[in-house]
Structures are given as structure tokens and as C-alpha cells.
């Protein structure tokens, strides 16, 4: 039943996108493709798209590098490894709404970050990080990075645990160092995880709402606007237009599906099985 409800909501949103409707008992006025034309001519929409791409690139890069680094370290002999695992994973399970007040405390004018800058003699760098259009997106990205590394660590740690230890041992016997092991065996073995993270991160960036809304509400001057905050503003504002919000939702859906298909098609291997075995011949490549 839930699946049917989802498809009904998508179909109804598509239908509603062809109308101008403030909601409630107000009349619905058919406008054809006007809402879609307004979407692509709206400068705020393109700001949201730019922010989405920037957020995706930074979060994905940090998640992959941080996740692989911590996962590789935890598979080595590390003292108190279980405690480190808990510390890394905790940000994943904490709800953004719970952490929003803490992030605000860190980044506000008299917050923790500016206090640290003053303590080390960098008073000139202090500023209202949340309240400035030049830095508000940075705050959103930093808050996203805080939890993204832990999620990447979980997936990479599990994937690395599936690598045959005999392959690792054979490579070490052939003289491979840690860097060579990582690039020739580990990374090819966890490639599917990286692709999955790419898709998941882009979907998250497209529908991102809670973090930007709780921290900056898309401001100031739409500098930290995302499609999710745009849609919410159109449904909750005094001059709301549910038809325009529905058009934004359909555009978001098309972007999400199209990008997901494109990433999966591009990630297919040339081999018939679509599986590439990790290279083990590492002699003389140390």
C-alpha cells in the first residue's frame, strides 16, 4: 500500500504542476507549462542547483577519502580500535535536528569557532559564518561532512572485510607496500561501494532540506538555498503556490532518476559479467 501511495503522490504532483493553486479551498487555475518555465527562469533555482553540485562534490570527496582512510586504519592493528569505531559512527546515528543547535553554537558570531580563532591570534578571520552569504554554504557543507565520513567508513569497512586475505598476503610476498595494496587491490575491490556512495550522495544533495533549513533557512539572500528548501518555502510561505512547488518536485525527481541512470550506465564494466578482478601482479611495482 505504501508503494501505491508513493506513486499516487508522484502522479498527483505531476498533475498539480500544471495549475496555479494557493491551496485550501482556493480555485485551481490551469496554467499549462508556465510553472516549469518559471522554474528554469528562476535565478534562485540555479543558485540551488549550483549549491547542490558544490555540496555533492565536497561531501562525496570527503566521504570517500575519509571513509577509506579510517576503514583501512581500523583493519590494521590499531590500539583501542573499537573505541575509535564508535567515535566515527556516532555522527551517523545522531539526527540533524538534534545537532543543529550545536552547529549554530559553533558557527555563530560569538561561537566556538570564532573563539578558537581569537585564542590563536587570528581575530581578523572571525566573522558571522552563518549570517553571511559568502560563508553560509560553507557552514552547511561542514555540517554535512561531520556525518558523511562515518557513513562512508561503515560501508568501506564492511567491503574491505570481504577481500580475500590470501590476495593481500600474496601481494605482500611480492613486495607490495601499503600504498600499492591500496591502489591495486583495495580500491578496485570497493569500487561498487564508491559508485553507490556517489549515487546516494547526489540523491541526498538533491533532496537536502533539514540541515540548510535548520541552520540558515536557505539564506541569507538564498546563498544556501537547495531544492528542498525552495519547495518547502513555496508550500509554507504566505504567497505560496503549490503548483510551482509541485513543478519543482517533478524537476527534482527527473534529475534524481536521470543522474542515477547515467552514473550506473557509466560505471558498467566492459566485460560481459560487469566484474573486474583486482590486479594482483605487483612485483617490481613497489
C-alpha positions, 0 to 999 in steps of 0.5 A: 500500500505504501508503494501505491501511495508513493506513486499516487503522490508522484502522479498527483504532483505531476498533475498539480504542476500544471495549475496555479493553486494557493491551496485550501479551498482556493480555485485551481487555475490551469496554467499549462507549462508556465510553472516549469518555465518559471522554474528554469527562469528562476535565478534562485533555482540555479543558485540551488542547483549550483549549491547542490553540485558544490555540496555533492562534490565536497561531501562525496570527496570527503566521504570517500577519502575519509571513509577509506582512510579510517576503514583501512586504519581500523583493519590494521592493528590499531590500539583501542580500535573499537573505541575509535569505531564508535567515535566515527559512527556516532555522527551517523546515528545522531539526527540533524535536528538534534545537532543543529543547535550545536552547529549554530553554537559553533558557527555563530558570531560569538561561537566556538569557532570564532573563539578558537580563532581569537585564542590563536591570534587570528581575530581578523578571520572571525566573522558571522559564518552563518549570517553571511552569504559568502560563508553560509554554504560553507557552514552547511557543507561542514555540517554535512561532512561531520556525518558523511565520513562515518557513513562512508567508513561503515560501508568501506569497512564492511567491503574491505572485510570481504577481500580475500586475505590470501590476495593481500598476503600474496601481494605482500610476498611480492613486495607490495607496500601499503600504498600499492595494496591500496591502489591495486587491490583495495580500491578496485575491490570497493569500487561498487561501494564508491559508485553507490556512495556517489549515487546516494550522495547526489540523491541526498544533495538533491533532496537536502532540506533539514540541515540548510533549513535548520541552520540558515533557512536557505539564506541569507539572500538564498546563498544556501538555498537547495531544492528542498528548501525552495519547495518547502518555502513555496508550500509554507510561505504566505504567497505560496503556490503549490503548483510551482512547488509541485513543478519543482518536485517533478524537476527534482525527481527527473534529475534524481532518476536521470543522474542515477541512470547515467552514473550506473550506465557509466560505471558498467564494466566492459566485460560481459559479467560487469566484474573486474578482478583486482590486479594482483601482479605487483612485483617490481611495482613497489 
